[in-house]
Amino acid sequence: MPSLSLLIKPASGSCNVRCQYCFYADEQESRGTYSYGLMSEETLELLIKKALSYATRNCSFGFQGGEPTLRGLEFFRKAVALERKYNVHGAQIANAIQTNGLLLDREWARFLHDERFLVGLSLDGTKDIHDENRLDPQGRGTYSRVLQAAQLLEAHKVDFNILTVVTGKTARSISKIYSFFRRSGLLYQQYIPCLDPLEGPRGSSPYSLTPEGYGQFLKTLFDLWYRDVAAGRFIYIRYFENLIGMLLGRPPESCGLSGRCTVQHVIEADGSVYPCDFYCLDPWKLGTVREDDFSTLSKKEKALEFVASSQSLGESCKGCPYYPLCRGGCRRDREPLHSLGGNYFCPAYKEFFAYALPRLREIARVVGRAQERSPL
Protein backbone atom coordinates (compact mmCIF):
# COMPACT_ATOMS: atom_id res chain seq x y z
CA MET A 1 0.00 0.00 0.00
CA PRO A 2 2.25 2.83 -1.22
CA SER A 3 2.18 6.36 0.15
CA LEU A 4 3.46 9.44 -1.66
CA SER A 5 4.54 12.96 -0.74
CA LEU A 6 4.93 15.76 -3.27
CA LEU A 7 6.39 19.27 -2.99
CA ILE A 8 4.89 21.38 -5.76
CA LYS A 9 6.10 24.79 -6.98
CA PRO A 10 3.10 26.27 -8.83
CA ALA A 11 4.84 29.64 -9.33
CA SER A 12 8.38 28.22 -9.66
CA GLY A 13 10.72 30.54 -7.73
CA SER A 14 8.68 33.69 -8.33
CA CYS A 15 8.12 35.65 -5.13
CA ASN A 16 6.78 38.97 -3.88
CA VAL A 17 9.39 39.13 -1.10
CA ARG A 18 13.14 39.50 -1.57
CA CYS A 19 14.60 37.55 1.32
CA GLN A 20 18.32 38.17 1.65
CA TYR A 21 18.99 34.52 2.54
CA CYS A 22 16.69 32.85 -0.01
CA PHE A 23 18.25 29.48 -0.83
CA TYR A 24 15.93 28.91 -3.79
CA ALA A 25 16.94 32.13 -5.51
CA ASP A 26 20.51 30.91 -5.14
CA GLU A 27 19.57 27.57 -6.72
CA GLN A 28 17.84 29.36 -9.59
CA GLU A 29 21.05 31.24 -10.32
CA SER A 30 22.90 27.91 -10.52
CA ARG A 31 20.75 26.22 -13.18
CA GLY A 32 20.10 26.70 -16.88
CA THR A 33 16.53 27.95 -16.51
CA TYR A 34 16.08 30.54 -13.79
CA SER A 35 12.28 30.35 -13.58
CA TYR A 36 9.73 27.96 -15.05
CA GLY A 37 6.89 30.48 -14.80
CA LEU A 38 3.42 29.48 -13.65
CA MET A 39 2.25 25.87 -13.60
CA SER A 40 -0.50 25.18 -16.14
CA GLU A 41 -3.75 23.54 -15.09
CA GLU A 42 -2.89 20.75 -17.54
CA THR A 43 0.34 19.97 -15.64
CA LEU A 44 -1.52 20.21 -12.32
CA GLU A 45 -4.14 17.72 -13.47
CA LEU A 46 -1.55 15.32 -14.85
CA LEU A 47 0.54 15.25 -11.68
CA ILE A 48 -2.52 14.80 -9.42
CA LYS A 49 -3.92 12.04 -11.63
CA LYS A 50 -0.60 10.19 -11.68
CA ALA A 51 -0.01 10.69 -7.97
CA LEU A 52 -3.40 9.29 -6.99
CA SER A 53 -3.17 6.38 -9.40
CA TYR A 54 0.01 5.39 -7.52
CA ALA A 55 -0.81 6.24 -3.90
CA THR A 56 -3.25 3.81 -2.33
CA ARG A 57 -2.73 4.69 1.33
CA ASN A 58 -1.67 8.32 1.89
CA CYS A 59 -0.88 11.17 -0.47
CA SER A 60 0.34 14.58 0.68
CA PHE A 61 0.48 17.62 -1.57
CA GLY A 62 2.75 20.40 -0.28
CA PHE A 63 2.74 23.70 -2.19
CA GLN A 64 5.88 25.83 -1.94
CA GLY A 65 7.81 28.41 -3.90
CA GLY A 66 8.96 30.99 -4.37
CA GLU A 67 5.54 32.10 -3.23
CA PRO A 68 2.81 29.63 -4.22
CA THR A 69 -0.12 32.00 -3.64
CA LEU A 70 1.06 33.99 -6.68
CA ARG A 71 -0.61 31.26 -8.76
CA GLY A 72 -3.99 32.44 -7.48
CA LEU A 73 -6.73 30.97 -5.34
CA GLU A 74 -8.64 29.47 -8.28
CA PHE A 75 -5.65 27.24 -9.06
CA PHE A 76 -5.87 25.77 -5.55
CA ARG A 77 -9.64 25.33 -5.81
CA LYS A 78 -8.93 23.39 -8.99
CA ALA A 79 -6.32 21.30 -7.19
CA VAL A 80 -8.65 20.09 -4.45
CA ALA A 81 -11.38 19.38 -7.02
CA LEU A 82 -8.91 17.26 -9.01
CA GLU A 83 -7.84 15.44 -5.85
CA ARG A 84 -11.44 14.41 -5.25
CA LYS A 85 -11.92 13.43 -8.89
CA TYR A 86 -8.85 11.22 -9.17
CA ASN A 87 -8.71 9.66 -5.71
CA VAL A 88 -9.57 6.27 -7.16
CA HIS A 89 -8.04 4.26 -4.29
CA GLY A 90 -9.61 6.28 -1.48
CA ALA A 91 -6.20 7.43 -0.23
CA GLN A 92 -5.95 9.73 2.78
CA ILE A 93 -5.10 13.13 1.27
CA ALA A 94 -3.30 15.93 3.12
CA ASN A 95 -2.66 19.43 1.76
CA ALA A 96 -0.15 21.98 3.02
CA ILE A 97 1.12 25.33 1.82
CA GLN A 98 4.15 27.39 2.79
CA THR A 99 3.59 31.13 2.35
CA ASN A 100 4.91 34.55 3.29
CA GLY A 101 1.29 35.56 3.91
CA LEU A 102 1.25 38.80 1.94
CA LEU A 103 -1.58 37.78 -0.41
CA LEU A 104 -3.78 36.11 2.18
CA ASP A 105 -7.23 37.62 2.66
CA ARG A 106 -10.55 36.43 4.08
CA GLU A 107 -11.37 34.41 0.97
CA TRP A 108 -8.01 32.63 1.15
CA ALA A 109 -8.45 32.02 4.88
CA ARG A 110 -11.93 30.52 4.43
CA PHE A 111 -10.61 28.22 1.71
CA LEU A 112 -7.61 27.08 3.79
CA HIS A 113 -9.90 26.35 6.73
CA ASP A 114 -12.63 24.61 4.75
CA GLU A 115 -10.16 22.43 2.81
CA ARG A 116 -8.12 21.70 5.95
CA PHE A 117 -4.78 22.95 4.64
CA LEU A 118 -1.87 23.03 7.07
CA VAL A 119 -0.16 26.39 6.59
CA GLY A 120 3.49 27.22 7.20
CA LEU A 121 3.71 30.99 7.70
CA SER A 122 7.15 32.57 7.44
CA LEU A 123 7.78 34.97 10.32
CA ASP A 124 11.30 35.56 11.60
CA GLY A 125 10.34 36.95 15.00
CA THR A 126 10.09 40.54 16.14
CA LYS A 127 9.90 43.45 13.70
CA ASP A 128 13.60 44.35 13.77
CA ILE A 129 14.71 40.76 13.16
CA HIS A 130 12.09 39.97 10.50
CA ASP A 131 12.49 43.21 8.53
CA GLU A 132 16.25 42.90 8.32
CA ASN A 133 16.04 40.13 5.72
CA ARG A 134 12.43 39.82 4.54
CA LEU A 135 11.76 42.88 2.37
CA ASP A 136 9.30 43.45 -0.47
CA PRO A 137 10.49 44.50 -3.96
CA GLN A 138 10.27 48.17 -2.91
CA GLY A 139 12.64 47.53 0.00
CA ARG A 140 9.94 47.78 2.67
CA GLY A 141 9.74 45.44 5.63
CA THR A 142 6.96 42.86 5.59
CA TYR A 143 6.57 42.21 9.34
CA SER A 144 3.27 44.03 9.84
CA ARG A 145 1.64 42.32 6.86
CA VAL A 146 2.78 38.87 7.97
CA LEU A 147 1.49 39.49 11.50
CA GLN A 148 -1.86 40.49 10.02
CA ALA A 149 -1.87 37.24 8.05
CA ALA A 150 -1.26 35.28 11.28
CA GLN A 151 -4.18 37.06 12.93
CA LEU A 152 -6.37 36.33 9.90
CA LEU A 153 -5.50 32.61 10.02
CA GLU A 154 -6.23 32.51 13.75
CA ALA A 155 -9.58 34.24 13.26
CA HIS A 156 -10.60 31.63 10.67
CA LYS A 157 -9.28 28.73 12.78
CA VAL A 158 -6.73 27.65 10.14
CA ASP A 159 -4.07 25.23 11.37
CA PHE A 160 -0.70 26.90 10.92
CA ASN A 161 2.90 26.77 12.09
CA ILE A 162 5.33 29.65 12.29
CA LEU A 163 8.45 29.06 10.17
CA THR A 164 11.49 30.99 11.37
CA VAL A 165 14.78 31.06 9.51
CA VAL A 166 17.68 31.12 11.96
CA THR A 167 20.37 33.63 10.99
CA GLY A 168 23.26 34.79 13.12
CA LYS A 169 21.16 37.66 14.46
CA THR A 170 18.19 35.38 15.10
CA ALA A 171 20.41 33.09 17.14
CA ARG A 172 21.56 35.96 19.32
CA SER A 173 17.97 37.19 19.80
CA ILE A 174 16.12 33.93 20.42
CA SER A 175 15.04 34.80 23.97
CA LYS A 176 13.25 37.91 22.70
CA ILE A 177 11.77 36.04 19.73
CA TYR A 178 10.52 33.13 21.82
CA SER A 179 8.94 35.48 24.33
CA PHE A 180 7.21 37.38 21.51
CA PHE A 181 5.83 34.20 19.92
CA ARG A 182 4.62 32.89 23.28
CA ARG A 183 3.01 36.22 24.20
CA SER A 184 1.31 36.36 20.79
CA GLY A 185 -0.12 32.85 21.06
CA LEU A 186 2.05 31.55 18.19
CA LEU A 187 2.72 28.21 19.84
CA TYR A 188 3.55 25.99 16.86
CA GLN A 189 7.09 26.81 15.81
CA GLN A 190 9.66 25.49 13.36
CA TYR A 191 13.20 26.88 13.31
CA ILE A 192 15.18 26.40 10.10
CA PRO A 193 18.95 27.07 10.01
CA CYS A 194 19.68 29.40 7.10
CA LEU A 195 21.75 28.11 4.22
CA ASP A 196 24.77 29.84 2.80
CA PRO A 197 24.99 30.04 -1.02
CA LEU A 198 25.97 26.89 -2.91
CA GLU A 199 29.22 28.50 -4.00
CA GLY A 200 31.52 30.20 -1.55
CA PRO A 201 32.78 29.56 1.97
CA ARG A 202 30.38 28.90 4.83
CA GLY A 203 29.86 31.77 7.24
CA SER A 204 30.79 34.55 4.80
CA SER A 205 27.36 36.14 4.30
CA PRO A 206 25.97 38.95 6.51
CA TYR A 207 23.17 36.65 7.66
CA SER A 208 25.31 33.53 8.12
CA LEU A 209 24.78 31.20 11.06
CA THR A 210 27.99 29.85 12.57
CA PRO A 211 28.32 26.55 14.47
CA GLU A 212 29.10 28.51 17.63
CA GLY A 213 26.02 30.68 17.20
CA TYR A 214 23.79 27.71 16.39
CA GLY A 215 24.98 25.77 19.42
CA GLN A 216 24.15 28.65 21.74
CA PHE A 217 20.81 29.15 19.98
CA LEU A 218 19.80 25.52 20.52
CA LYS A 219 20.75 25.58 24.19
CA THR A 220 18.92 28.84 24.90
CA LEU A 221 15.82 27.78 22.98
CA PHE A 222 15.80 24.44 24.75
CA ASP A 223 16.01 26.10 28.18
CA LEU A 224 13.06 28.34 27.33
CA TRP A 225 11.01 25.44 25.96
CA TYR A 226 11.91 23.11 28.84
CA ARG A 227 10.83 25.71 31.38
CA ASP A 228 7.41 25.89 29.74
CA VAL A 229 7.10 22.11 29.38
CA ALA A 230 8.00 21.61 33.05
CA ALA A 231 5.33 24.15 34.02
CA GLY A 232 2.69 22.36 31.94
CA ARG A 233 2.54 25.05 29.23
CA PHE A 234 2.21 23.73 25.69
CA ILE A 235 4.71 24.92 23.07
CA TYR A 236 5.40 22.87 19.94
CA ILE A 237 8.94 23.10 18.55
CA ARG A 238 9.40 20.66 15.70
CA TYR A 239 13.06 19.79 16.28
CA PHE A 240 12.62 19.00 19.97
CA GLU A 241 9.40 17.07 19.34
CA ASN A 242 11.24 14.93 16.78
CA LEU A 243 14.02 14.20 19.25
CA ILE A 244 11.52 13.14 21.94
CA GLY A 245 9.83 10.85 19.43
CA MET A 246 13.15 9.29 18.45
CA LEU A 247 13.98 8.61 22.10
CA LEU A 248 10.64 6.80 22.29
CA GLY A 249 11.61 4.65 19.32
CA ARG A 250 9.61 6.44 16.64
CA PRO A 251 11.00 7.37 13.22
CA PRO A 252 11.55 11.12 12.77
CA GLU A 253 9.26 12.98 10.38
CA SER A 254 11.96 15.59 9.75
CA CYS A 255 14.16 14.34 6.90
CA GLY A 256 17.33 15.91 8.32
CA LEU A 257 17.16 13.47 11.24
CA SER A 258 16.65 10.31 9.21
CA GLY A 259 20.33 9.66 8.47
CA ARG A 260 19.73 9.40 4.72
CA CYS A 261 18.03 11.32 1.96
CA THR A 262 14.81 10.12 0.36
CA VAL A 263 13.25 11.17 -2.93
CA GLN A 264 10.85 13.96 -2.01
CA HIS A 265 9.42 14.44 -5.52
CA VAL A 266 9.80 18.20 -5.82
CA ILE A 267 7.82 19.29 -8.89
CA GLU A 268 8.71 22.53 -10.63
CA ALA A 269 6.13 24.57 -12.51
CA ASP A 270 6.95 22.91 -15.85
CA GLY A 271 6.51 19.42 -14.38
CA SER A 272 10.22 18.68 -13.87
CA VAL A 273 10.87 16.44 -10.88
CA TYR A 274 13.81 16.70 -8.45
CA PRO A 275 14.69 14.64 -5.38
CA CYS A 276 14.92 17.48 -2.85
CA ASP A 277 14.03 21.14 -2.42
CA PHE A 278 17.69 21.87 -1.72
CA TYR A 279 18.77 20.16 -4.95
CA CYS A 280 16.45 21.49 -7.68
CA LEU A 281 19.50 21.67 -9.90
CA ASP A 282 20.09 20.47 -13.46
CA PRO A 283 22.38 17.54 -12.51
CA TRP A 284 19.70 16.13 -10.21
CA LYS A 285 16.66 16.38 -12.48
CA LEU A 286 14.96 12.97 -12.32
CA GLY A 287 12.42 13.38 -15.11
CA THR A 288 9.04 15.00 -15.71
CA VAL A 289 5.46 14.21 -14.75
CA ARG A 290 4.63 14.22 -18.45
CA GLU A 291 7.00 11.38 -19.29
CA ASP A 292 7.32 9.45 -16.02
CA ASP A 293 5.13 7.74 -13.46
CA PHE A 294 5.71 7.97 -9.70
CA SER A 295 6.26 4.23 -9.55
CA THR A 296 9.45 4.65 -11.60
CA LEU A 297 10.82 8.08 -10.67
CA SER A 298 12.34 7.01 -7.33
CA LYS A 299 13.88 3.93 -8.97
CA LYS A 300 15.79 5.85 -11.63
CA GLU A 301 19.57 5.61 -11.55
CA LYS A 302 19.94 9.28 -10.63
CA ALA A 303 17.44 8.94 -7.76
CA LEU A 304 19.24 5.87 -6.43
CA GLU A 305 22.55 7.74 -6.70
CA PHE A 306 21.13 10.68 -4.76
CA VAL A 307 19.96 8.43 -1.93
CA ALA A 308 23.12 6.30 -1.85
CA SER A 309 25.48 9.27 -1.85
CA SER A 310 23.73 10.71 1.22
CA GLN A 311 24.63 7.75 3.41
CA SER A 312 28.39 8.18 3.75
CA LEU A 313 29.45 8.03 7.39
CA GLY A 314 32.72 9.79 8.20
CA GLU A 315 35.21 9.16 10.96
CA SER A 316 33.74 12.05 12.95
CA CYS A 317 30.42 10.18 13.20
CA LYS A 318 31.67 6.68 13.92
CA GLY A 319 31.45 6.03 17.62
CA CYS A 320 29.92 9.45 18.38
CA PRO A 321 27.52 8.96 21.30
CA TYR A 322 25.07 11.44 19.77
CA TYR A 323 24.88 9.86 16.31
CA PRO A 324 21.66 7.91 17.10
CA LEU A 325 19.89 11.30 17.44
CA CYS A 326 21.95 13.52 15.12
CA ARG A 327 22.40 10.94 12.33
CA GLY A 328 24.70 13.26 10.43
CA GLY A 329 22.20 16.06 9.94
CA CYS A 330 20.98 17.56 6.67
CA ARG A 331 22.95 16.73 3.53
CA ARG A 332 23.29 20.41 2.55
CA ASP A 333 25.12 21.03 5.82
CA ARG A 334 27.53 18.26 4.86
CA GLU A 335 28.63 20.10 1.74
CA PRO A 336 31.49 20.38 0.86
CA LEU A 337 32.39 18.01 3.72
CA HIS A 338 30.01 15.38 2.30
CA SER A 339 32.73 13.07 0.99
CA LEU A 340 34.21 12.98 4.49
CA GLY A 341 30.86 12.51 6.22
CA GLY A 342 31.23 15.74 8.19
CA ASN A 343 28.60 18.33 9.03
CA TYR A 344 29.18 22.07 9.28
CA PHE A 345 27.10 22.24 12.46
CA CYS A 346 28.67 19.18 14.11
CA PRO A 347 30.22 21.26 16.95
CA ALA A 348 26.79 22.82 17.62
CA TYR A 349 25.05 19.46 17.82
CA LYS A 350 27.69 17.99 20.14
CA GLU A 351 27.45 21.00 22.44
CA PHE A 352 23.65 20.89 22.42
CA PHE A 353 23.27 17.17 23.09
CA ALA A 354 25.84 17.22 25.88
CA TYR A 355 23.80 20.02 27.45
CA ALA A 356 20.22 18.88 26.82
CA LEU A 357 20.16 15.09 26.43
CA PRO A 358 19.50 14.26 30.11
CA ARG A 359 16.42 16.50 30.10
CA LEU A 360 15.29 15.21 26.70
CA ARG A 361 15.40 11.68 28.13
CA GLU A 362 13.50 12.84 31.20
CA ILE A 363 10.69 14.24 29.04
CA ALA A 364 10.64 11.09 26.92
CA ARG A 365 10.23 8.95 30.06
CA VAL A 366 7.32 11.08 31.26
CA VAL A 367 5.65 10.95 27.83
CA GLY A 368 6.23 7.20 27.60
CA ARG A 369 4.64 6.55 31.01
CA ALA A 370 1.65 8.73 30.13
CA GLN A 371 1.13 6.82 26.90
CA GLU A 372 1.28 3.49 28.77
CA ARG A 373 -1.48 4.66 31.10
CA SER A 374 -3.74 6.07 28.40
CA PRO A 375 -6.54 3.79 27.09
CA LEU A 376 -6.31 2.47 23.55
N, C-alpha and C positions, 0 to 999 in steps of 0.2 A: 504494500500500500504506500506508494511514493508520496512524499510531500515536496513542495517547491516554494522557494522564496525568490522574489524578483525585486530589483531596485531599478526604477524606471525614471528616465530623465526627459520628461515631455517638452521641456524648453531648452534642452541641451545644457550648456553652461551659461545661458543668458541670465542676467540678474539685474535687479533694480537697486542693489546695494554694492558698494565697492569695498569689500572687506580687505584690509591690508594683508591679511594672512591667508587669503583664499587658496587652498591647495588645488582646487579644481581649475582655477584660472591658470595656475602654474602648469598643470597637466595639459591644458589646452595649448599653451605656448610650445609644448614639447612634442606635439603631434602634427601630422600633415594637414588635417582639417581642424581649424580652431573651433568652429561651432557647426552643429548639424541642424540648426534652425528649430522649427517647431515640429513636433511629432504629428503626422497625419492621422486622421481617424481610421484610415485603412490599416496603417501599421499597428495602431492601438488594438483594433479588432483582431488582427492576425495574431498578435502576441498573447492576447487573452484567450482566444480560441485554442491556440497550441498549448498554453499553460494548463488550461483546465481539461484538455484531452489527456494530459500526462498526469496531473495531480489527482489522486483519488482520495487522499486523506485530508491534507491541509494545503492551502495555497495563500501566500501572503504577497500583497502588492504594495511595495513602498515607493512613494513618489518623491524624488529629490531633484536637485539642480546642480548649479544654478538655482533659480527660483521657480519651482514648478507651478505656482499660481499664475505665472505669466501666460500659461496656456489657456487660462480662462475656466470659469466654473462649468460651462456647458460641456467641456471636454471631460471633466470628472463625472458629471451626470451620465454622460455616455459610457464612461468606464464601468460604473456600477451596474448600468443596464446590461452591458455586454457580459459582465460577470454572472448575472442572473441567467442570461440567455444560454451561455455556454457551459454552465456548471453541470455537466452531464453525469458526473459521478457523485454529486451531492457532497463535494468537498467542503470543509470548513474554511471560509474565506475571511481573511483579515486585511484591512486597508490601513495604511499609515501615510502621513505626509510630513515632510520636513520643510519649514517655511521661515522666512524672516518676518512674516506677519504684516507687512506694509499694505498688502492688497486685501486683507481680510475685512469683511463688513458683516452686517447682520445676515445677509443672504448666505454668504459663505459659512458663517457660524451655524446657522440652522441646518445646512446641508451636512456639515461635518458631524454635528450631533445626531441627526436623523440616520445617517449612514454609518455611524459608529466608527469613524476614523480616529485613530490615535495620532495626535499631532505632536511633533517636536518643534518647539518654538525657540528660535535662537535669541538669547538674551545674555549678554556677557557680565551682568551684574549691575552695579550702580551706574549712574549717568556718566561720570568721568571715565570709568573703565570702559563701558560699552562704546561711548562716542569717540574713543581714541582710535578704534580700528574699524568700526562699522558705520561708514558714511554713505550717503546717497550720492548719485552722480553729480550733484551740485556742491558736494563737500559738506553737507549738513549732517549733523548727528541724527541717528534714527531711534534713540532711546525712548523718547516720549511716545512715538508711534508704536513701537513694539510693546511697551507697557499697556497702551490702550488695547492692543490686540489680545494681550493676556487677560485683561479685564473683560473683553468681549467674549472670549472663550469660556471664562468662568461663568459669566452671566447666562450663557446658553448650555452650561453643563457639558462642555466638550472635554473629553479626556485628553490631557496634554502634559508633556514633560518640558522642563526648561533645559535647553542645550547651551552649555557654556564652554567656549573655547578658552583653554588655559594658556595664557601668554606669561611672559616673565612678570609683567605688572599684575596680572590676575593672581599669580602665585603669591606675590607679596601682599595682596589685599584681600585674601580669602576670608579672613575674619569679618571684615566689613561686608563682603558680598554675601556670605552665609547668613549673617544677621539680617540683611536686607531681604533676602529670599524668605527667610523664616517669618519675618515681620509682615511680609506681603502675602503670606499664605501660599507661596510657590514651593510646595513641599516635595515635588517629584523632580529630581535634579540629575542631570548627566554632565560630567565634566570630561572634556575632550582635549588632550594635550595637542597644542598647535604643531603643525608640521613645517619644517623649513623647506625651502624650494628643493626640487629634485637635484639640481646642480648647485654646487657651492658647499662650503663647509658648514657643519651644524653650528648653531649658536651665533651666526653672524648677522642676523636680521634684527631690526629694532624691537620686534615683538618676540624674539626667540625665547624659548623656555630651556633653561639649562638643567642638567641632572641635579645639581645642588638645589636649584630653585624648586624643582618638581618634588624632590624628597621632602623639603620643608613644607611645601604645599600639602602633600598627602598626610603628613603627620598632624599639621594644624587642623585640616579638614576632618580628619579622623577624630581628634580630640573633641571638636565641636559636635560632631555627629554622635559620638559615644556618650557625651554628656546628656544629649537629648534622649537617646535610646534608654540610658539608665534611669532617666526620670519618667519614662513611659510616654514620651512625646514622639509621634511618628514623623520621620523624615526619610524619604527614599533617595538613596544615592546609589546609582546603578553599579558602580565598581565595587563598593563595599557589600552590596547585596549579592553580587556574583561570588565574591570571596566566601561569604557565609554559606551560600549554597554548595560551593565546592567542598568546604569543610564537612558538610553534611552528606557528601558523596554524590551530589548532583552534577551533571555536566553544565558548564557555563553557557549562557546564551550570548555572551559577548565574545566575538570571534578572536579578539586579541588575547584571550585567556585559554584558548583551546589547544595551543601548542602546534597548530598546523593551519595552513590556509585551506579554505574550501572554495568552491566555485559559487559565487554569489549571484551570478547572472545579472550583471549591470547592463541595462539596455539603453543605449543612446537614442536620440530622437529619430535617427534614420533607421533604427532597428538593429544596429551593430551590437554585438554582445561581448562583454569583457568579464573577467573573473572577479574583479574587485574594484570598488570605487576609487581606491588609491592607485590603481593600475589600468585606467582607461587610456591606454597608450597603444600606438600602432603595433609594436611587437607582441602585444598580448591580446590582440583581437581574436576571439574564438570563432566568430562566424556572424550570421545574421538571422533574425527571426523569419526572414523571407525564405531562406535556403535551408535552414536547419530546424530540427525538432529538439525539444528539451531533453528527450531521452538520449540524444547523442552528443549534445554540446559539452557536457561535463566529462565525456569519455574521449574527447578529441586529444590528440597528442599534445597540443599546446596546453590544454587544461590540466592534463596529467603532469606535465612538466612544471606548471605553476604550483600545483599542490606538492609535488615531490621536492621541489627546490626550497620549499618553506620549512622543511623538517630537519634541516641540518642542526646538529647540536654541538656547540663548541666546547672547548676545554673549560671556559668560564662557567658553563652550565652544569657540566658533569660533577655530580657530588654536591652541588649547591643545595643546602637544606631548604631553600625557598622555591626551588624549581617546581615542585608539585602544585604550587599556587601561581607562580609567575609564568611558567611554561615558555619562557623566552620572549614574551611580549609580542607586540604587533610587528609584522614583517617590515613595514616602512621604517620602524625605529631600529631595525637591524641592517639598514643600508647606510653606508657601504660596508658595514661590518658583517654582512650576511654570510659571506663565504667562511667566516671564522665563527659564526654562531653567536656573535656578540650583540648586545642591545645598547643603544645610546643611553638609555635611562637605567641601565643595570645598577649603578651606584644608588640611584633614588629608590629603586625597589628593595635593595638589600637594607638600606637605612630604614625604610618604612616597615618592612616585615619584622625586622629586629625590634622595632619600637611597638608595633601594634598587634603582632600575632597572638600573644597571650590573651588579649582582650577580644580579638576576633574569635578565638577558640571558646572563650567564655560565653559569648553571645550564641555561638553555634550550639553549645551544650544546652543553654536555656531554650532555644528554639526547638532543638531536637526533643527535649523532655515534654515541651508543650504539645508537640505534634503526636507524641506517643499517647498522651492523655486524651487528645481530641477524638471524638467518635468518627467513624468512617462515614 
